[in-house]
């Protein structure tokens, strides 16, 4: 199976809930990534981080330019996310 992110939901404090094609929900903490600066610098603004989070290229991505161009987004390796992010309870289950 090749892991694909089907949905990405921003959590609190620069976290992302990742919904994978195998049904698992995993939690990604983006703070170490944001500390690198560079292409990740715009994501340090929490409003921008949350509003530009999307799924492009079958993974979590940030549509930095606002035109949904997969070539100009900041995206994360779905295999790395799948293998390193812990499985968590779906936060949307308790939202209903």
N, CA, C and O atoms as a printed pandas DataFrame, in Angstrom:
     atom_number atom_name residue_name chain_id  residue_number  x_coord  y_coord  z_coord
0              1         N          UNK        A               1    0.832   -1.179    0.000
1              2        CA          UNK        A               1    0.000    0.000    0.000
2              3         C          UNK        A               1    0.880    1.249    0.000
3              4         O          UNK        A               1    1.854    1.341    0.748
4              5         N          UNK        A               2    0.523    2.189   -0.840
5              6        CA          UNK        A               2    1.183    3.487   -0.840
6              7         C          UNK        A               2    0.308    4.430   -0.037
7              8         O          UNK        A               2   -0.831    4.683   -0.429
8              9         N          UNK        A               3    0.808    4.964    1.087
9             10        CA          UNK        A               3   -0.043    5.831    1.904
10            11         C          UNK        A               3   -0.360    7.145    1.195
11            12         O          UNK        A               3    0.513    7.795    0.620
12            13         N          UNK        A               4   -1.647    7.513    1.259
13            14        CA          UNK        A               4   -2.109    8.777    0.698
14            15         C          UNK        A               4   -2.915    9.498    1.756
15            16         O          UNK        A               4   -3.722    8.889    2.457
16            17         N          UNK        A               5   -2.698   10.775    1.868
17            18        CA          UNK        A               5   -3.485   11.605    2.767
18            19         C          UNK        A               5   -4.753   12.014    2.015
19            20         O          UNK        A               5   -4.695   12.602    0.935
20            21         N          UNK        A               6   -5.895   11.689    2.614
21            22        CA          UNK        A               6   -7.179   12.033    2.010
22            23         C          UNK        A               6   -7.733   13.346    2.547
23            24         O          UNK        A               6   -8.451   14.063    1.850
24            25         N          UNK        A               7   -7.388   13.652    3.804
25            26        CA          UNK        A               7   -7.864   14.879    4.438
26            27         C          UNK        A               7   -6.819   15.333    5.449
27            28         O          UNK        A               7   -6.168   14.511    6.094
28            29         N          UNK        A               8   -6.667   16.633    5.579
29            30        CA          UNK        A               8   -5.758   17.220    6.568
30            31         C          UNK        A               8   -6.527   18.310    7.303
31            32         O          UNK        A               8   -7.101   19.209    6.688
32            33         N          UNK        A               9   -6.528   18.213    8.629
33            34        CA          UNK        A               9   -7.269   19.169    9.457
34            35         C          UNK        A               9   -6.297   19.797   10.452
35            36         O          UNK        A               9   -5.614   19.092   11.195
36            37         N          UNK        A              10   -6.243   21.118   10.459
37            38        CA          UNK        A              10   -5.353   21.817   11.386
38            39         C          UNK        A              10   -5.866   21.666   12.808
39            40         O          UNK        A              10   -7.055   21.822   13.083
40            41         N          UNK        A              11   -4.935   21.358   13.705
41            42        CA          UNK        A              11   -5.242   21.286   15.127
42            43         C          UNK        A              11   -4.676   22.506   15.826
43            44         O          UNK        A              11   -4.360   23.512   15.191
44            45         N          UNK        A              12   -4.554   22.407   17.119
45            46        CA          UNK        A              12   -4.004   23.502   17.911
46            47         C          UNK        A              12   -2.474   23.466   17.890
47            48         O          UNK        A              12   -1.872   22.407   17.711
48            49         N          UNK        A              13   -1.861   24.619   18.072
49            50        CA          UNK        A              13   -0.414   24.726   18.253
50            51         C          UNK        A              13    0.383   24.078   17.118
51            52         O          UNK        A              13    1.329   23.327   17.358
52            53         N          UNK        A              14   -0.013   24.379   15.886
53            54        CA          UNK        A              14    0.707   23.931   14.685
54            55         C          UNK        A              14    0.760   22.405   14.546
55            56         O          UNK        A              14    1.789   21.839   14.174
56            57         N          UNK        A              15   -0.352   21.760   14.847
57            58        CA          UNK        A              15   -0.474   20.325   14.601
58            59         C          UNK        A              15   -1.450   20.104   13.453
59            60         O          UNK        A              15   -2.258   20.973   13.124
60            61         N          UNK        A              16   -1.358   18.925   12.854
61            62        CA          UNK        A              16   -2.230   18.566   11.741
62            63         C          UNK        A              16   -2.707   17.134   11.942
63            64         O          UNK        A              16   -1.905   16.228   12.167
64            65         N          UNK        A              17   -4.016   16.940   11.857
65            66        CA          UNK        A              17   -4.586   15.605   11.859
66            67         C          UNK        A              17   -4.629   15.133   10.415
67            68         O          UNK        A              17   -5.196   15.797    9.547
68            69         N          UNK        A              18   -4.024   13.977   10.170
69            70        CA          UNK        A              18   -3.905   13.424    8.822
70            71         C          UNK        A              18   -4.777   12.184    8.699
71            72         O          UNK        A              18   -4.641   11.246    9.484
72            73         N          UNK        A              19   -5.660   12.176    7.731
73            74        CA          UNK        A              19   -6.565   11.056    7.476
74            75         C          UNK        A              19   -6.029   10.298    6.267
75            76         O          UNK        A              19   -6.033   10.809    5.147
76            77         N          UNK        A              20   -5.570    9.075    6.507
77            78        CA          UNK        A              20   -4.929    8.282    5.459
78            79         C          UNK        A              20   -5.899    7.315    4.785
79            80         O          UNK        A              20   -6.972    7.021    5.312
80            81         N          UNK        A              21   -5.506    6.832    3.620
81            82        CA          UNK        A              21   -6.339    5.940    2.830
82            83         C          UNK        A              21   -6.512    4.552    3.443
83            84         O          UNK        A              21   -7.298    3.760    2.923
84            85         N          UNK        A              22   -5.813    4.231    4.523
85            86        CA          UNK        A              22   -6.044    2.957    5.198
86            87         C          UNK        A              22   -7.015    3.111    6.370
87            88         O          UNK        A              22   -7.268    2.152    7.098
88            89         N          UNK        A              23   -7.563    4.327    6.553
89            90        CA          UNK        A              23   -8.513    4.587    7.622
90            91         C          UNK        A              23   -7.880    5.127    8.893
91            92         O          UNK        A              23   -8.593    5.505    9.823
92            93         N          UNK        A              24   -6.560    5.169    8.950
93            94        CA          UNK        A              24   -5.908    5.655   10.164
94            95         C          UNK        A              24   -5.907    7.182   10.200
95            96         O          UNK        A              24   -5.926    7.850    9.166
96            97         N          UNK        A              25   -5.885    7.711   11.422
97            98        CA          UNK        A              25   -5.747    9.150   11.658
98            99         C          UNK        A              25   -4.445    9.316   12.423
99           100         O          UNK        A              25   -4.236    8.670   13.449
100          101         N          UNK        A              26   -3.583   10.167   11.934
101          102        CA          UNK        A              26   -2.279   10.369   12.545
102          103         C          UNK        A              26   -2.087   11.854   12.838
103          104         O          UNK        A              26   -2.645   12.712   12.154
104          105         N          UNK        A              27   -1.291   12.143   13.861
105          106        CA          UNK        A              27   -1.085   13.528   14.285
106          107         C          UNK        A              27    0.337   13.966   13.965
107          108         O          UNK        A              27    1.310   13.339   14.385
108          109         N          UNK        A              28    0.435   15.056   13.213
109          110        CA          UNK        A              28    1.726   15.617   12.835
110          111         C          UNK        A              28    1.952   16.915   13.600
111          112         O          UNK        A              28    1.081   17.785   13.629
112          113         N          UNK        A              29    3.111   17.043   14.214
113          114        CA          UNK        A              29    3.518   18.266   14.904
114          115         C          UNK        A              29    4.470   19.010   13.978
115          116         O          UNK        A              29    5.588   18.553   13.740
116          117         N          UNK        A              30    4.041   20.139   13.460
117          118        CA          UNK        A              30    4.822   20.874   12.470
118          119         C          UNK        A              30    5.836   21.841   13.077
119          120         O          UNK        A              30    6.619   22.434   12.335
120          121         N          UNK        A              31    5.849   22.020   14.384
121          122        CA          UNK        A              31    6.741   23.019   14.990
122          123         C          UNK        A              31    8.217   22.822   14.629
123          124         O          UNK        A              31    8.882   23.811   14.320
124          125         N          UNK        A              32    8.766   21.603   14.649
125          126        CA          UNK        A              32   10.181   21.448   14.249
126          127         C          UNK        A              32   10.433   21.879   12.799
127          128         O          UNK        A              32   11.490   22.429   12.488
128          129         N          UNK        A              33    9.486   21.634   11.938
129          130        CA          UNK        A              33    9.604   22.027   10.540
130          131         C          UNK        A              33    9.596   23.552   10.403
131          132         O          UNK        A              33   10.383   24.119    9.645
132          133         N          UNK        A              34    8.707   24.203   11.137
133          134        CA          UNK        A              34    8.594   25.661   11.052
134          135         C          UNK        A              34    9.840   26.354   11.563
135          136         O          UNK        A              34   10.181   27.447   11.112
136          137         N          UNK        A              35   10.517   25.719   12.502
137          138        CA          UNK        A              35   11.740   26.301   13.061
138          139         C          UNK        A              35   12.854   26.401   12.017
139          140         O          UNK        A              35   13.804   27.161   12.204
140          141         N          UNK        A              36   12.750   25.651   10.934
141          142        CA          UNK        A              36   13.768   25.679    9.879
142          143         C          UNK        A              36   13.745   26.982    9.078
143          144         O          UNK        A              36   14.744   27.348    8.458
144          145         N          UNK        A              37   12.600   27.687    9.092
145          146        CA          UNK        A              37   12.493   28.924    8.318
146          147         C          UNK        A              37   12.488   28.642    6.831
147          148         O          UNK        A              37   11.934   27.633    6.394
148          149         N          UNK        A              38   13.093   29.510    6.054
149          150        CA          UNK        A              38   13.154   29.326    4.598
150          151         C          UNK        A              38   11.766   29.241    3.986
151          152         O          UNK        A              38   10.925   30.103    4.239
152          153         N          UNK        A              39   11.515   28.211    3.184
153          154        CA          UNK        A              39   10.208   28.057    2.537
154          155         C          UNK        A              39    9.094   27.841    3.558
155          156         O          UNK        A              39    7.918   28.031    3.247
156          157         N          UNK        A              40    9.463   27.445    4.774
157          158        CA          UNK        A              40    8.461   27.194    5.811
158          159         C          UNK        A              40    8.123   28.445    6.618
159          160         O          UNK        A              40    7.196   28.414    7.427
160          161         N          UNK        A              41    8.842   29.534    6.422
161          162        CA          UNK        A              41    8.640   30.765    7.195
162          163         C          UNK        A              41    7.205   31.288    7.149
163          164         O          UNK        A              41    6.688   31.689    8.192
164          165         N          UNK        A              42    6.527   31.305    5.982
165          166        CA          UNK        A              42    5.147   31.814    5.978
166          167         C          UNK        A              42    4.203   31.005    6.873
167          168         O          UNK        A              42    3.193   31.524    7.348
168          169         N          UNK        A              43    4.535   29.750    7.096
169          170        CA          UNK        A              43    3.672   28.877    7.894
170          171         C          UNK        A              43    3.768   29.174    9.387
171          172         O          UNK        A              43    2.983   28.642   10.172
172          173         N          UNK        A              44    4.714   30.011    9.788
173          174        CA          UNK        A              44    4.866   30.360   11.192
174          175         C          UNK        A              44    3.727   31.243   11.690
175          176         O          UNK        A              44    3.528   31.378   12.897
176          177         N          UNK        A              45    2.985   31.841   10.773
177          178        CA          UNK        A              45    1.781   32.594   11.128
178          179         C          UNK        A              45    0.640   31.585   11.253
179          180         O          UNK        A              45    0.276   30.930   10.277
180          181         N          UNK        A              46    0.077   31.463   12.456
181          182        CA          UNK        A              46   -0.904   30.406   12.705
182          183         C          UNK        A              46   -2.150   30.528   11.826
183          184         O          UNK        A              46   -2.698   29.514   11.394
184          185         N          UNK        A              47   -2.598   31.740   11.558
185          186        CA          UNK        A              47   -3.764   31.919   10.687
186          187         C          UNK        A              47   -3.456   31.432    9.267
187          188         O          UNK        A              47   -4.281   30.764    8.643
188          189         N          UNK        A              48   -2.277   31.766    8.767
189          190        CA          UNK        A              48   -1.846   31.315    7.439
190          191         C          UNK        A              48   -1.708   29.793    7.437
191          192         O          UNK        A              48   -2.157   29.129    6.503
192          193         N          UNK        A              49   -1.091   29.246    8.474
193          194        CA          UNK        A              49   -0.894   27.796    8.616
194          195         C          UNK        A              49   -2.226   27.066    8.486
195          196         O          UNK        A              49   -2.333   26.076    7.762
196          197         N          UNK        A              50   -3.232   27.561    9.187
197          198        CA          UNK        A              50   -4.537   26.899    9.188
198          199         C          UNK        A              50   -5.315   27.134    7.904
199          200         O          UNK        A              50   -5.937   26.209    7.382
200          201         N          UNK        A              51   -5.289   28.348    7.392
201          202        CA          UNK        A              51   -6.126   28.661    6.230
202          203         C          UNK        A              51   -5.578   28.095    4.923
203          204         O          UNK        A              51   -6.348   27.850    3.994
204          205         N          UNK        A              52   -4.282   27.884    4.831
205          206        CA          UNK        A              52   -3.681   27.397    3.582
206          207         C          UNK        A              52   -3.424   25.890    3.580
207          208         O          UNK        A              52   -2.955   25.342    2.582
208          209         N          UNK        A              53   -3.726   25.223    4.689
209          210        CA          UNK        A              53   -3.553   23.763    4.747
210          211         C          UNK        A              53   -4.555   23.097    3.815
211          212         O          UNK        A              53   -5.739   23.435    3.814
212          213         N          UNK        A              54   -4.073   22.154    3.028
213          214        CA          UNK        A              54   -4.916   21.443    2.081
214          215         C          UNK        A              54   -4.302   20.076    1.799
215          216         O          UNK        A              54   -3.327   19.681    2.438
216          217         N          UNK        A              55   -4.871   19.367    0.850
217          218        CA          UNK        A              55   -4.277   18.126    0.362
218          219         C          UNK        A              55   -3.968   18.319   -1.115
219          220         O          UNK        A              55   -4.867   18.556   -1.922
220          221         N          UNK        A              56   -2.710   18.217   -1.456
221          222        CA          UNK        A              56   -2.237   18.264   -2.841
222          223         C          UNK        A              56   -1.193   17.164   -3.000
223          224         O          UNK        A              56   -0.476   16.851   -2.049
224          225         N          UNK        A              57   -1.102   16.589   -4.162
225          226        CA          UNK        A              57   -0.114   15.528   -4.414
226          227         C          UNK        A              57   -0.288   14.350   -3.452
227          228         O          UNK        A              57    0.691   13.689   -3.106
228          229         N          UNK        A              58   -1.521   14.080   -3.017
229          230        CA          UNK        A              58   -1.834   12.977   -2.103
230          231         C          UNK        A              58   -1.171   13.101   -0.740
231          232         O          UNK        A              58   -0.871   12.094   -0.097
232          233         N          UNK        A              59   -0.942   14.327   -0.301
233          234        CA          UNK        A              59   -0.334   14.536    1.007
234          235         C          UNK        A              59   -0.742   15.894    1.569
235          236         O          UNK        A              59   -1.357   16.712    0.886
236          237         N          UNK        A              60   -0.385   16.110    2.822
237          238        CA          UNK        A              60   -0.637   17.413    3.447
238          239         C          UNK        A              60    0.245   18.453    2.771
239          240         O          UNK        A              60    1.427   18.220    2.518
240          241         N          UNK        A              61   -0.352   19.598    2.486
241          242        CA          UNK        A              61    0.371   20.652    1.786
242          243         C          UNK        A              61   -0.184   22.008    2.197
243          244         O          UNK        A              61   -1.296   22.116    2.713
244          245         N          UNK        A              62    0.610   23.026    1.956
245          246        CA          UNK        A              62    0.167   24.397    2.172
246          247         C          UNK        A              62    0.218   25.109    0.837
247          248         O          UNK        A              62    1.258   25.163    0.182
248          249         N          UNK        A              63   -0.910   25.651    0.449
249          250        CA          UNK        A              63   -1.061   26.373   -0.808
250          251         C          UNK        A              63   -0.553   27.799   -0.593
251          252         O          UNK        A              63   -1.340   28.724   -0.389
252          253         N          UNK        A              64    0.748   27.962   -0.639
253          254        CA          UNK        A              64    1.398   29.223   -0.292
254          255         C          UNK        A              64    0.982   30.354   -1.227
255          256         O          UNK        A              64    0.781   31.481   -0.773
256          257         N          UNK        A              65    0.848   30.079   -2.510
257          258        CA          UNK        A              65    0.527   31.127   -3.480
258          259         C          UNK        A              65   -0.972   31.374   -3.618
259          260         O          UNK        A              65   -1.386   32.400   -4.157
260          261         N          UNK        A              66   -1.780   30.445   -3.135
261          262        CA          UNK        A              66   -3.229   30.603   -3.221
262          263         C          UNK        A              66   -3.835   30.180   -4.536
263          264         O          UNK        A              66   -5.026   30.402   -4.751
264          265         N          UNK        A              67   -3.058   29.574   -5.438
265          266        CA          UNK        A              67   -3.602   29.183   -6.738
266          267         C          UNK        A              67   -3.722   27.662   -6.918
267          268         O          UNK        A              67   -3.988   27.182   -8.020
268          269         N          UNK        A              68   -3.525   26.919   -5.839
269          270        CA          UNK        A              68   -3.640   25.450   -5.821
270          271         C          UNK        A              68   -2.745   24.782   -6.873
271          272         O          UNK        A              68   -3.098   23.741   -7.426
272          273         N          UNK        A              69   -1.607   25.382   -7.137
273          274        CA          UNK        A              69   -0.635   24.810   -8.059
274          275         C          UNK        A              69    0.223   23.813   -7.291
275          276         O          UNK        A              69    0.989   24.219   -6.418
276          277         N          UNK        A              70    0.116   22.508   -7.594
277          278        CA          UNK        A              70    0.911   21.510   -6.870
278          279         C          UNK        A              70    2.412   21.737   -6.966
279          280         O          UNK        A              70    3.160   21.296   -6.094
280          281         N          UNK        A              71    2.858   22.416   -8.007
281          282        CA          UNK        A              71    4.279   22.670   -8.174
282          283         C          UNK        A              71    4.823   23.777   -7.284
283          284         O          UNK        A              71    6.033   23.863   -7.074
284          285         N          UNK        A              72    3.947   24.620   -6.761
285          286        CA          UNK        A              72    4.423   25.720   -5.928
286          287         C          UNK        A              72    3.934   25.618   -4.485
287          288         O          UNK        A              72    4.027   26.582   -3.725
288          289         N          UNK        A              73    3.422   24.468   -4.116
289          290        CA          UNK        A              73    2.970   24.287   -2.731
290          291         C          UNK        A              73    4.131   23.766   -1.876
291          292         O          UNK        A              73    5.149   23.304   -2.390
292          293         N          UNK        A              74    3.948   23.854   -0.584
293          294        CA          UNK        A              74    4.878   23.243    0.359
294          295         C          UNK        A              74    4.200   21.964    0.822
295          296         O          UNK        A              74    3.227   22.004    1.575
296          297         N          UNK        A              75    4.721   20.827    0.367
297          298        CA          UNK        A              75    4.082   19.565    0.740
298          299         C          UNK        A              75    5.060   18.657    1.473
299          300         O          UNK        A              75    6.278   18.821    1.395
300          301         N          UNK        A              76    4.488   17.700    2.185
301          302        CA          UNK        A              76    5.269   16.786    3.017
302          303         C          UNK        A              76    5.222   15.385    2.434
303          304         O          UNK        A              76    4.251   15.017    1.774
304          305         N          UNK        A              77    6.243   14.620    2.670
305          306        CA          UNK        A              77    6.337   13.255    2.162
306          307         C          UNK        A              77    5.298   12.377    2.865
307          308         O          UNK        A              77    5.375   12.205    4.081
308          309         N          UNK        A              78    4.327   11.815    2.130
309          310        CA          UNK        A              78    3.292   11.013    2.775
310          311         C          UNK        A              78    3.826    9.742    3.431
311          312         O          UNK        A              78    3.277    9.292    4.437
312          313         N          UNK        A              79    4.873    9.165    2.885
313          314        CA          UNK        A              79    5.447    7.958    3.488
314          315         C          UNK        A              79    6.088    8.299    4.825
315          316         O          UNK        A              79    5.914    7.572    5.803
316          317         N          UNK        A              80    6.827    9.400    4.871
317          318        CA          UNK        A              80    7.445    9.850    6.118
318          319         C          UNK        A              80    6.375   10.143    7.170
319          320         O          UNK        A              80    6.519    9.751    8.328
320          321         N          UNK        A              81    5.315   10.823    6.775
321          322        CA          UNK        A              81    4.229   11.122    7.714
322          323         C          UNK        A              81    3.601    9.840    8.244
323          324         O          UNK        A              81    3.362    9.702    9.444
324          325         N          UNK        A              82    3.341    8.914    7.345
325          326        CA          UNK        A              82    2.689    7.655    7.727
326          327         C          UNK        A              82    3.562    6.858    8.700
327          328         O          UNK        A              82    3.059    6.273    9.659
328          329         N          UNK        A              83    4.845    6.841    8.448
329          330        CA          UNK        A              83    5.745    6.022    9.268
330          331         C          UNK        A              83    6.147    6.673   10.591
331          332         O          UNK        A              83    6.512    5.967   11.531
332          333         N          UNK        A              84    6.089    7.994   10.685
333          334        CA          UNK        A              84    6.593    8.656   11.889
334          335         C          UNK        A              84    5.526    9.291   12.782
335          336         O          UNK        A              84    5.777    9.533   13.963
336          337         N          UNK        A              85    4.361    9.558   12.245
337          338        CA          UNK        A              85    3.322   10.221   13.041
338          339         C          UNK        A              85    2.497    9.189   13.810
339          340         O          UNK        A              85    2.105    8.164   13.251
340          341         N          UNK        A              86    2.234    9.457   15.090
341          342        CA          UNK        A              86    1.463    8.498   15.881
342          343         C          UNK        A              86   -0.011    8.454   15.461
343          344         O          UNK        A              86   -0.593    9.464   15.066
344          345         N          UNK        A              87   -0.586    7.271   15.557
345          346        CA          UNK        A              87   -2.015    7.088   15.315
346          347         C          UNK        A              87   -2.770    7.668   16.511
347          348         O          UNK        A              87   -2.398    7.441   17.663
348          349         N          UNK        A              88   -3.830    8.415   16.222
349          350        CA          UNK        A              88   -4.631    9.051   17.270
350          351         C          UNK        A              88   -6.114    8.804   16.999
351          352         O          UNK        A              88   -6.500    8.345   15.923
352          353         N          UNK        A              89   -6.927    9.117   17.995
353          354        CA          UNK        A              89   -8.378    9.046   17.846
354          355         C          UNK        A              89   -8.822   10.213   16.978
355          356         O          UNK        A              89   -8.307   11.323   17.118
356          357         N          UNK        A              90   -9.759    9.977   16.097
357          358        CA          UNK        A              90  -10.274   11.003   15.207
358          359         C          UNK        A              90  -10.931   12.117   16.011
359          360         O          UNK        A              90  -11.941   11.877   16.673
360          361         N          UNK        A              91  -10.377   13.339   15.970
361          362        CA          UNK        A              91  -10.973   14.430   16.754
362          363         C          UNK        A              91  -12.345   14.854   16.225
363          364         O          UNK        A              91  -13.114   15.477   16.956
364          365         N          UNK        A              92  -12.662   14.534   14.986
365          366        CA          UNK        A              92  -13.941   14.908   14.406
366          367         C          UNK        A              92  -15.079   14.022   14.908
367          368         O          UNK        A              92  -16.246   14.396   14.800
368          369         N          UNK        A              93  -14.748   12.845   15.459
369          370        CA          UNK        A              93  -15.792   11.964   15.995
370          371         C          UNK        A              93  -16.516   12.614   17.164
371          372         O          UNK        A              93  -17.725   12.449   17.321
372          373         N          UNK        A              94  -15.780   13.348   17.980
373          374        CA          UNK        A              94  -16.387   13.980   19.159
374          375         C          UNK        A              94  -17.000   15.326   18.825
375          376         O          UNK        A              94  -17.649   15.931   19.679
376          377         N          UNK        A              95  -16.812   15.813   17.600
377          378        CA          UNK        A              95  -17.327   17.124   17.204
378          379         C          UNK        A              95  -18.809   17.089   16.873
379          380         O          UNK        A              95  -19.450   18.138   16.812
380          381         N          UNK        A              96  -19.363   15.908   16.659
381          382        CA          UNK        A              96  -20.772   15.848   16.244
382          383         C          UNK        A              96  -21.711   15.817   17.420
383          384         O          UNK        A              96  -22.927   15.766   17.237
